[in-house]
Amino acid sequence: MTDHDLAPAMPTLPPAPRGWKRPVRPVALMVVGGAVLLIWLVLMTVSVWYFYEHWEARLTLHNQDVSLRLPGGMQALAEVSAPIQTRINMRPLVHVPIKQTMAVQLPDHLQARVKLNTVLPVDTTVKVDMLVPVNTTLSLSVPLHAWLPHIKVTLPLTVSLPVHMVVPVKAQVPVDLDMVVSGDLPPVLNVPVDTTFDLRPEVKGRIQARMLNQAAFSLVSPVEPFGVRIEQAHLRVPFNLTVLTQRGP
């Protein structure tokens, strides 16, 4: 028997745990807990946001008395289906341009007194083409022979003398007239009219109007609260986060 056989036997250690059997360290436990908490917070936040953005409450009101107050600067659209009764009393200034030709009938007899004092220049040519009758007596002294005295002879003469002449005439003829002129106008006169009339008609009366389109308006100042009775209304109130904010009175 040897010394090796006489030595006491050493105890054997169990193998180290692996996988799920490994012990959890505090640091890993804190990391996992923090990640789970973060994921839970994100899911809760998304769930609350989705709830307030997409869910809504539906209410039905019957014969409910409420007090309504309209704030200043409120934008609104009005649509009136019933006819509107109103009065109009105005005198607007209207400019009416007229540019056209008008047919005028003046059946009356025209009589006027005309005074004319002027000088008329005359520049013309007078043509003369006529036969001038000539009826005269010719006294002649007829010699018969060189040594005999002359014999006086009287002959009656009747002849038609043709005259052809062109006589230029240039003159300044003074004219001084004071006369009464009368006449008839044409049945229809075309009178051109190009003017602008300034009219101020008086418009007064009752009118009935009907509004077909919507009218946009804005309140200048707030309106005092007034009572309104809701006979029936279906309300859809969304669960929006803005309802949680505090509003002033």
C-alpha positions in Angstrom: 0.0 0.0 0.0 1.3 3.3 -1.1 1.1 6.8 0.4 -1.2 7.8 -2.4 -3.7 5.1 -1.4 -3.5 6.2 2.3 -4.3 10.0 1.4 -7.9 11.1 2.2 -10.2 11.5 -0.8 -11.0 15.2 -1.9 -14.8 16.0 -2.2 -16.0 16.7 -5.9 -17.8 20.1 -6.6 -21.1 20.1 -8.5 -21.1 21.6 -12.0 -21.9 25.4 -12.4 -25.6 26.0 -13.4 -26.3 27.1 -16.9 -29.3 28.7 -18.9 -32.4 29.3 -16.8 -30.8 27.8 -13.8 -28.2 30.6 -13.6 -28.7 33.0 -10.6 -30.1 36.5 -11.5 -27.9 39.4 -10.7 -29.3 42.5 -9.1 -28.1 44.7 -12.0 -29.8 42.5 -14.6 -33.0 42.5 -12.5 -33.1 46.3 -12.4 -32.5 46.6 -16.1 -35.3 44.2 -16.9 -37.6 45.9 -14.5 -36.9 49.3 -15.9 -37.5 48.1 -19.5 -40.8 46.5 -18.5 -41.8 49.7 -16.7 -40.9 51.8 -19.7 -42.8 49.6 -22.1 -45.8 49.7 -19.8 -45.7 53.5 -19.6 -45.5 53.8 -23.4 -48.5 51.4 -23.9 -50.5 53.3 -21.3 -49.7 56.7 -22.9 -50.6 55.4 -26.4 -53.8 53.8 -25.1 -54.9 57.0 -23.3 -54.1 59.2 -26.4 -56.0 56.9 -28.7 -59.0 56.8 -26.3 -59.2 60.7 -26.1 -58.7 61.2 -29.8 -61.0 58.5 -31.3 -63.7 57.8 -28.7 -66.6 60.1 -28.0 -69.7 60.3 -25.8 -73.1 60.6 -27.4 -75.9 62.5 -25.6 -79.5 63.3 -26.5 -81.2 66.4 -25.1 -84.9 67.0 -24.9 -86.6 70.3 -23.9 -83.4 71.6 -22.3 -83.2 75.3 -21.3 -79.7 76.8 -21.8 -78.2 80.2 -21.6 -76.2 81.1 -24.7 -73.6 83.9 -24.9 -71.8 84.8 -28.1 -68.2 86.1 -27.7 -66.9 89.0 -29.7 -65.1 88.3 -32.9 -67.0 85.1 -33.5 -67.1 84.0 -37.1 -70.3 82.5 -38.3 -72.4 81.8 -41.4 -76.1 82.7 -41.6 -78.6 81.0 -44.0 -82.1 82.5 -44.0 -84.8 80.5 -45.7 -87.8 82.7 -44.8 -88.4 85.9 -46.8 -87.1 89.1 -45.3 -89.4 92.1 -45.0 -87.8 95.5 -45.0 -88.3 99.1 -46.0 -86.1 101.2 -48.3 -85.9 105.0 -48.4 -83.0 106.5 -50.3 -82.0 109.1 -52.9 -78.8 107.8 -54.6 -76.9 109.9 -57.1 -76.9 108.1 -60.4 -74.7 109.1 -63.4 -76.4 108.0 -66.6 -74.2 108.3 -69.7 -76.1 108.5 -73.0 -74.5 108.2 -76.4 -76.9 107.4 -79.1 -78.9 108.8 -82.0 -82.5 109.7 -81.3 -85.3 110.0 -83.9 -87.2 113.2 -83.2 -90.5 114.2 -84.8 -91.4 117.9 -84.9 -94.7 118.3 -86.8 -95.1 122.0 -86.0 -94.4 124.8 -88.5 -91.1 126.6 -88.1 -91.0 130.4 -88.2 -88.0 132.5 -87.3 -86.6 136.0 -87.7 -83.2 136.1 -89.3 -80.8 139.0 -89.2 -77.8 138.7 -91.5 -75.1 141.4 -92.0 -72.0 140.1 -93.8 -70.0 140.2 -96.9 -70.3 137.4 -99.4 -67.3 136.8 -101.7 -68.3 136.1 -105.3 -65.9 134.4 -107.6 -67.7 132.9 -110.6 -67.9 132.9 -114.4 -70.9 134.2 -116.4 -71.4 132.6 -119.8 -73.4 134.7 -122.3 -74.8 132.9 -125.4 -77.7 134.9 -127.0 -78.9 136.7 -130.1 -79.0 140.5 -129.7 -81.5 142.2 -132.0 -80.1 145.3 -133.6 -82.6 147.8 -135.2 -80.9 151.1 -136.3 -80.4 153.4 -139.2 -77.2 153.8 -141.1 -76.2 157.2 -142.6 -73.8 156.7 -145.5 -72.1 159.1 -147.9 -71.7 157.3 -151.2 -69.4 158.8 -153.9 -70.8 158.3 -157.4 -67.9 159.7 -159.5 -64.7 161.5 -158.8 -66.0 164.8 -160.0 -69.5 164.4 -158.6 -70.4 165.3 -155.0 -71.1 162.6 -152.5 -74.7 161.5 -152.0 -75.9 161.0 -148.5 -77.9 157.8 -148.1 -79.9 156.7 -145.0 -80.5 153.0 -144.7 -82.7 151.3 -142.1 -80.9 148.3 -140.6 -82.5 145.4 -138.6 -80.3 142.5 -137.8 -80.0 139.8 -135.0 -76.4 139.8 -133.7 -75.2 136.5 -132.0 -73.2 137.1 -128.9 -71.0 134.4 -127.3 -69.0 135.6 -124.2 -67.5 134.2 -121.0 -67.3 136.9 -118.4 -65.3 136.3 -115.1 -66.9 137.9 -112.1 -65.0 138.6 -108.8 -66.6 140.8 -106.2 -67.3 141.4 -102.5 -71.1 141.7 -102.1 -72.3 143.2 -98.8 -75.4 141.5 -97.5 -77.6 143.1 -94.8 -80.8 141.1 -94.3 -83.6 141.3 -91.7 -86.3 138.9 -92.7 -88.9 136.4 -91.4 -88.2 132.8 -92.4 -90.8 130.1 -92.2 -90.7 126.5 -93.3 -91.5 122.9 -92.5 -89.0 120.5 -90.9 -88.5 116.9 -92.1 -90.9 114.3 -90.7 -88.1 112.6 -88.7 -84.8 114.2 -87.5 -81.9 112.0 -86.4 -80.4 113.9 -83.5 -77.1 112.6 -82.0 -77.0 112.7 -78.2 -73.7 112.4 -76.3 -74.1 113.6 -72.7 -74.3 112.4 -69.1 -77.3 113.0 -66.8 -76.9 113.3 -63.1 -80.0 111.9 -61.6 -81.1 111.6 -57.9 -84.2 109.4 -57.9 -86.2 108.9 -54.8 -86.6 105.3 -53.9 -89.1 104.6 -51.2 -91.2 101.5 -50.5 -91.4 98.1 -48.9 -89.4 95.2 -50.3 -89.4 91.5 -49.7 -86.1 89.8 -50.2 -85.0 86.2 -50.0 -81.5 85.2 -49.1 -80.3 82.3 -51.3 -76.7 82.0 -50.3 -75.0 81.9 -47.0 -73.7 85.2 -45.5 -70.6 85.3 -43.4 -70.4 87.7 -40.5 -68.3 88.5 -37.4 -69.5 89.9 -34.1 -67.9 93.2 -33.2 -68.7 92.9 -29.5 -69.9 90.1 -27.2 -73.6 89.6 -26.9 -75.3 89.4 -23.5 -76.5 85.9 -22.6 -79.9 85.0 -23.8 -82.1 82.0 -23.1 -82.4 79.2 -25.7 -84.6 76.1 -25.4 -83.3 73.0 -27.1 -86.3 70.8 -28.0 -84.2 67.9 -29.3 -80.5 67.6 -30.0 -78.0 64.8 -30.5 -74.6 65.7 -29.1 -71.4 63.9 -29.9 -68.7 64.9 -27.3 -65.2 63.7 -28.2 -62.9 62.6 -25.3 -60.3 65.1 -26.3 -57.5 66.1 -24.0 -58.4 69.7 -24.3 -61.5 69.2 -22.1 -59.2 68.5 -19.2 -57.7 72.0 -19.4 -59.1 74.6 -17.0 -61.1 77.4 -18.7 -61.8 80.8 -17.3 -65.2 82.0 -16.3 
